């Protein structure tokens, strides 16, 4: 069993790469509907990647001092992630007027990619 900070960093990096690949795949699939749909899917997926990047940086950026400190960093990172995701999806749909369905599909696909990232183990 690996409980080290290095194992957590490797897992976070693997999840981020998988999310980025899934975001690109979603954008390529929506390219059949046109550039705005593909851009919306890419932006939706990018929001998940950016949010999880901020969460990972918050969790693994500094040396951990204890359990309470680690929990507070996890909670702060999760709140920051969801502010980015919710605020970003608002910008994509309302401000930039991109199609909402591809944006939500790209976001959902990238968030579901977390499950795939946790399935693979380090050797």
Secondary structure, 3 states (H helix, E strand, C coil): CCCCHHHHHHHHHHHHHHHHHHHHHHHHHHHHHCHHHHHHHHHHHHHHHHHHHHHHHHHHCCCCCCHHHHHHHHHHHHHHHHHHHHHHHHHHHHHCCCCHHHHHHHHHHHHHHHHHHHHCCCC
